[in-house]
Amino acid sequence: MTKVLIATEKPFAPVAVEGIKKEVDAAGFELAILEKYTEKQQLLDAVADADAIIIRSDKIDAEVLDAAKQLKIVVRAGAGYDNVDLDAATAHNVVVMNTPGQNANAVAELVFGLLVFAVRNFFNGKAGTELLGKKLGILAFGNVGRNVARIAKGFGMEVYAYDAYCPAEVIEAAGVHAAKNQDELFETCDVVSLHIPATAETKQSINKALVSKMKKGGIVVNTARKEVINEPELIELLAERTDLKYITDIKPDADAEFAQFEGRYFSTPKKMGAQTAEANINAGIAAAKQIVGFIKDGITKFQVNK
């Protein structure tokens, strides 16, 4: 019998697990659950006889793949998948998938929760500003970026976007101004919201030279990945430009150094983008459905490795 393992250091909500179990049972598969594990060895033991694994932010590296002799597929319940060693998975003939779009609205709503908090001076009692009429730049126009654009229009913002892999005409068709490049996006907008993945070309790409192009009072919102930020350079810039703000739901490695910019920097205690009941349920059930589709019918629509 095909065995599906849910391996989550940070567990799914119980209702999400119930939904996953329903999909797995209906397919005639067996479900195993490893939650709140504290040692890697627990994961290595659990994957030994698994045919499929559903994870969240859990790391699947070569050692885990070596231990999983029967493994055919790993599905990351969420959009980002940099916690999975794709090259090692390919070498082990393991398919890796994500569940794009399932967390998109949750992340987009968080962007505006952070943004309202920032423009109102972190609710310190002093007068702030409004979002109405401000120019919002979206860096990467994927599922999250499109939801950010939708919500921004409701605030009455003027929306711009740049995505190296999304044609300008597609962006314009969504009622969003297409910037020619990311430099233009930062130069034009009052706020820039980051939605780029952490890749070789994007890591530390949000640097001093780029952010310094922002107009007075500029705000950078990061709900993507901390690796895309060049932290030393951004700290240097914030020290020079006392008008800029940086808000994020990914605590920087240099959090203590950023903390010196009181009133201009905020980070949530942990990554919060997908932390809603709805996103938790949607991503988990989507992962289960993708496993069933792959095992039974060979469907690889959301495969992210080659």
N, C-alpha and C positions, 0 to 999 in steps of 0.2 A: 504493500500500500504506500502511496506517495505521502511523505511526511513534510508538513509545512511548519516551520518554526517561527514564532514571533520572538525575536531577540531584542528587547528594549530595556536599556538601562533606565530610561525615563519612560514609564509605561504609558500605553494608550489608555484612554478613558474606558471604563468597563463597558459602556454601550458600544464603543468601537470594537472591542474584543468580541463582543457578542455578534456584531455584524460580520466580522472576519470569520468567526466560527461558522456562521450560517452559510457563508459562501463556500468555505472549505468542506463542510459536511455535505452540502448539496452536490459537490463534485465527487464525493466518495473518498476524500482524502482524510488523513489524520492530522490533527492540530496539536502542537506542543508549544508551551509558553515558558520563556525565560525572562523574568522581569526583575528589575532592581538589582541586577547582579553587580558585585563589587570587585570581582577578580576576573582577569582575562581568561584564566583557566576554566572558569565556569562556562564561558562562551565556547571555548575550544571543545569542551566535553559535550555541550549541547548540540553543536553542529555536526558531530561525528556521523550521524545517520540521517541528516536532514537532506531532502531533495530540493527544498525551497526555503528561503529565509525572507522574512519581512523585518526591516529595521527602521529606525528613525535616525538619530545622530550617531548611532553606534558605528564603530570602525571595523571595516572588513578589509583586512590586509592579507598579505601572502601567507602569513602564519595561520590565519583563520581558514583560508582557502585550502591550505595543505591538510588541515585537520578534517575538512568537509569532503570526504571521499566520494559521496553520492550527489553532491550539490550540482544543480542544474541552473538555478536562477536565484538572484538576489534582487529584491525590490525595495528601494528606498522610499518610504512613505513621505513624500515631500518633493520639492523641486530640485534642491541642491543635492549633489551626489559626490562631493569632493572628499567625503569620509570613506569612499570605496576605492580601493586600488584597481582601477580599470584595466591596466596592463596585466596585472597579476590574474585578474578574473578571466581575461581573454586567454591567457596562457593555460588556465585551468579549464578552458571550454565552458565557462560559466557566463550566462547572460546577465547583464545588469540593467535594471530599469529604474526610472523614477516615476512619480505620479504628477506630472505638470498640471498646474491649474487648480489643484484641489485646495491649496493653501492661499491662493492668490488674493482673494477678497480679505482674508484675515490679515495678511501682511499689509495690504493697501490701507485698510482702516487704521492699522497701527501707525502708519506713516502720518496720518492726519491727527491722530491722538498726540503723537510726539510734536507735530508741527504747531498745533494750537497751543500746547504747553509752552513751546519755545517762544512764539510770538507774543504770548501774554507774560513774558518774563518769568516763566516757571511758577506762575501764580504767587508772586512775592508781594502782591498788593500794589505794585507800581503800574502805571499806565503802559500798555503795550501797543501792538499794531494789529491790523486785520489782514486776512488773506484775500479778501475781495479786491480784485484788480491787480493782484501781484502776478508776476510771471513765474510759473513753475516749470523747471526742466526735468525731464525724466531720462535718465541714462540707462538705456536698454528697454525696448518696447515689447517685452514678452507678456506673459499672462498677468504678472503683477503690475508691470508698467501700464498696461491697458486699463486695469482696475483703478490704478492711481489717477489716470487721466479722467476716468468716468467720475470719480468722486471730486476731483479738483474742479470740474465744470460746475458741480453743484455748489461749490464755494464761490463761484464767479471768478475763478482764476483764469489767466491766459496760459494755455498749456503748450509747451514745446517738448520735443523728444529727439533723441539721436540713438540710433542702433546701427552698428556697423554691418549687421546681418539682416536688417529689415529695410526693404526699399522705401525711399522717401514717399512714394505714391501711396503705399500702404498706410503709413503714418498719417499723411494728409487725409486719406479716405476716412480715418477715424475722427476727423475734426480736430486734429492736432497739428501744430506747425512743425515741420521737419527741419531740424538744424542741420547744417552742412557737415559739421563735425563736433566733437565734444568741446573743443575750444570755444566755438561759437555758442554752444549751450551754456557754458559757464559765464561767458561774457554777457549774455543776454538776460539771464534769469536771476530773480531775487532768491529763489530757492532751487536747489538741485537735489533730487531724490535718486539714490543709487540702487540699481537693480541688476548689476552685472555679476556674473559668476566669477569665482576665483580660478583663473586660468593663468598659464604662463605669460600671456600678453596683458592681463589685467591686474595681476598682483602688484601692489604698490603704485598703481597708475594714477591714483588720486593723490597728487603730490602738490608741493608748494607752487610750482609754476602754473599748474592748472587752476587750483582753487584761488590763487591770487588774482585771477582774471575777474572774479565776481565783484559786482558793484557793492557800494557801501551798505552794510546791514545784511549781507548775504548769509544764507543758512545752508549747510550741507546736512542731508538726512541719509543715514546709512542703515538700511535693513537688509543689506545683501550679505557681504562677508567682510570680516575685519581685515583679511589679507589684502583687500584691494586698496587699503589706506596706507600711505607712506607715513607712519605715525611720527617719526622724528621731524619730518618736514612740516607736517601739519601743526605740530606743537610749536615749531619755530614761527610759522605763519601766524598762528593765533596770538603769539606773544607780540608780534609786530602789528597785526591788524586787530585792534581791540573792538572792532565793529562786527566781526564775524562770529558765527555760532556753529557748533558741531553737535549733532544729536544722533544717537544710535541705539539700537537694541542689541548690539554685540559689544560687550565690554572689551575695550582695547587692552593689549598687553601692557601699554604704558598708562593705564587708568589713573594711577597716582599722579602722573605728570599732567595729564589732561585736567585733573581735578583742581589745579591751580586757577583755572579759568572759570571761577564761580560766576554763575549767571550767563555763561556762554557755552557751557558744555553739560551734557547730560547723557548718561548711559543707564539702561535698565540693568538690574542685577544679573539677569541671564537673558539669553535670546528669547524673544517673546513673539516674533512674527507669526508663527503658526499655532500659538497657544490659545486656541479657542476650541470649544466643544465641537463646533461644526467642522472645523478644519481637521481636527483629530479624527473624527468619524469618517469624513469624506476620503481622506488620504489612506486610512487603514483599509477601508472596504475596497477602494480602487486598487490597492496593492494586491489584495486577495483575488479580485477579479482578473487582474493581469496575470497572476500566477496560474490560475485555472485556464485562462485562454492560451497561455504558452504551453503548459503541460499537455492539454488536451488537443489543441489545434495548431500549435506552433506559431501563435501570433506574437510578433516581436515589435509592434508599433512603437513602443516607448523605450526600446533598447538604446542605451547610451554608450556602450562599448562596441568594438568591432570584432 
